[in-house]
Amino acid sequence: MMFLRVKLSAKTERNYGMAAMTSFRSVVDPADCDFLGHMNVSRYFAACSDGVFAIQSEMGLTASDMRSGRRLSFAVVHAESDFRSELSAGDAIRLETSIIEMGAKSITFRHRLVRSEDDATAFETVFKCVMLSLETRRAADIPDEVRQRADAWQEEATQQR
């Protein structure tokens, strides 16, 4: 997979060729910070967890569908992460989520946590997730209509346009 990385300034980079969804927005609260004075690691992953639920809802796997419908949800089975820049109290942030790969029962998301002020990527992680049956607690096939909606955020699909 290839995408173009364009350097906009000494502190700012942006990836082109990605169909990313803004899946989370917030402002870093002082309570999100640890005694080192920056946002705690747990908050980075909390933002990504919220991002997965936001994008899966856009794919038709809503909270009500999880509770009383098909009872399916994506569950993280592997993560690889890079912390690139500190975030501090008061920083406005957004999470950009795209899809790297989709298999029969799994999907791989790329999450980029961006400081809005300068568009600097503070954190990037790749989550490999399985489609989990909440009844059997086993991997299940990703429904066709979920796959079709997911195509909107596939990185490769954007590059071919």
Beta strands, then each sheet from edge to edge (+ up, - down):
strand 1: 4-7
strand 2: 13-16
strand 3: 21-27
strand 4: 72-83
strand 5: 92-102
strand 6: 106-115
strand 7: 120-133
sheet 1: 1+ 2-
sheet 2: 3+ 5- 6+ 7- 4+
end
